Amino acid sequence: MKAVELFAGIGGFRIACDELGIKTVWANDLDPKASEVYRQNFGESEHIEGDIEAFIEQIPAHDLLTAGFPCQPFSSAGKKLGIEDARGTLFENIVQVIQKRKPKYFVLENVKRLLSMDKGSHFATILDILSSQGYLVEWRLLNAKNFGLPQNRERIVIIGHKDHKPKTYLCSEDDLENLSDRERTLISHFDHWKKIEDHGASFKNWGLALNGKFCQGRVTTFSDSMPPVKLKSILERKPDESFFFTKDTIERIKNSEEVNRFFNGVEILYNQKGGARMGYSIFGTAGIAPTLTCTASRHYERYKIGNEFRRLTNIEYARIQGFPDDHCDCITRYNQYPLYGNAVPPT
Ligand SMILES: C[S@@+](CC[C@H](N)C(=O)[O-])C[C@H]1O[C@@H](n2cnc3c(N)ncnc32)[C@H](O)[C@@H]1O
């Protein structure tokens, strides 16, 4: 199989494809630092740096299209019946590639709020456009913590394939256990699926769409039969001094209010008092990490590790996201944080 990776960043999908023996024949990203990391790890030949808009015509034939695309608001200018207009957005570039190259499969990844953004009309537009290109589209909300990573990271994964039998690839029979009998029966009766334009305010955590119609349900979230990996198990033993907080910060942390509670699996030890700017949490390591984000600011993450206070290291970021420790070695430590935060965990 041959893959094309759009919005490739540092190559989260690339690592997964390499492991599965799927050959990436073309990849693109706009960001110079992400592109440098990509080329350093995977070579120069398949990667093109620049705005995707300029390269649509040169994308080669492929079987699998992957993309963790940036979430931009669609225009409501052409809005009718809750279906918005995707023209001029990065999502439209994905659609152009699908229309031109007709890959057998696609795998797209995005943030959870896509399901409820703009009262569901954003996701409805995506489903409507994708399912009208001759693909059976399936989505499911997945959490990195259920895949052996110590992070609470919920992401929506959307797959498409040319198999027109309404069938689920992202769920096992057990996962469908939560669905009502009616919902289960509905899956195999396409005639009874709803029109996408009649969607509600938010989409559920799983569903199928085909030819402008869809069915959905709240499927079981992965059980805790596999307990999440704890953050403390992936920590570096002797991180560099630069990751530790200064005396000033530690003094301020002392004025924090004790919380000592787990929230979504994340251990919160203290919250700082004293206005919005100071209202940061201090996390423990007995649980998992909160979602890593693309912000480079060290203020958002303060961890108490043993008796010391520090931020996570770039290597810990790599491990939390399922990348090799040295994946971003060719750029500064500081610049690594947002790239890992933006990436799709290859796992
Ligand atoms: C959510 S990140 C995807 C990260 C990637 N999946 C990974 O594993 O690192 C979105 C990426 O889209 C890129 N991007 C944004 N606008 C773009 C454009 N017009 N053309 C190409 N890439 C773009 C960003 O630089 C960023 O790396």
PDBQT file of the ligand as one rigid body, heavy atoms in Angstrom, charges set to zero:
ROOT
HETATM    1  C1  LIG A 401      -2.672  19.138  14.002  1.00  0.00    +0.000 C 
HETATM    2  S1  LIG A 401      -1.163  19.329  13.187  1.00  0.00    +0.000 S 
HETATM    3  C2  LIG A 401      -0.894  17.739  12.519  1.00  0.00    +0.000 C 
HETATM    4  C3  LIG A 401       0.307  17.074  13.110  1.00  0.00    +0.000 C 
HETATM    5  C4  LIG A 401       0.688  15.739  12.546  1.00  0.00    +0.000 C 
HETATM    6  N1  LIG A 401      -0.436  14.816  12.457  1.00  0.00    +0.000 N 
HETATM    7  C5  LIG A 401       1.780  15.108  13.382  1.00  0.00    +0.000 C 
HETATM    8  O1  LIG A 401       1.705  13.942  13.725  1.00  0.00    +0.000 OA
HETATM    9  O2  LIG A 401       2.727  15.829  13.746  1.00  0.00    +0.000 OA
HETATM   10  C6  LIG A 401      -1.623  20.287  11.780  1.00  0.00    +0.000 C 
HETATM   11  C7  LIG A 401      -0.464  20.609  10.847  1.00  0.00    +0.000 C 
HETATM   12  O3  LIG A 401      -0.984  21.310   9.708  1.00  0.00    +0.000 OA
HETATM   13  C8  LIG A 401       0.030  22.178   9.243  1.00  0.00    +0.000 C 
HETATM   14  N2  LIG A 401      -0.581  23.173   8.356  1.00  0.00    +0.000 N 
HETATM   15  C9  LIG A 401      -1.386  24.214   8.687  1.00  0.00    +0.000 A 
HETATM   16  N3  LIG A 401      -1.759  24.899   7.597  1.00  0.00    +0.000 NA
HETATM   17  C10 LIG A 401      -1.185  24.286   6.529  1.00  0.00    +0.000 A 
HETATM   18  C11 LIG A 401      -1.183  24.533   5.122  1.00  0.00    +0.000 A 
HETATM   19  N4  LIG A 401      -1.857  25.560   4.603  1.00  0.00    +0.000 N 
HETATM   20  N5  LIG A 401      -0.468  23.709   4.327  1.00  0.00    +0.000 NA
HETATM   21  C12 LIG A 401       0.226  22.672   4.849  1.00  0.00    +0.000 A 
HETATM   22  N6  LIG A 401       0.276  22.394   6.176  1.00  0.00    +0.000 NA
HETATM   23  C13 LIG A 401      -0.419  23.189   7.006  1.00  0.00    +0.000 A 
HETATM   24  C14 LIG A 401       0.616  22.725  10.521  1.00  0.00    +0.000 C 
HETATM   25  O4  LIG A 401       1.937  23.242  10.288  1.00  0.00    +0.000 OA
HETATM   26  C15 LIG A 401       0.598  21.507  11.452  1.00  0.00    +0.000 C 
HETATM   27  O5  LIG A 401       1.831  20.830  11.443  1.00  0.00    +0.000 OA
ENDROOT
TORSDOF 0
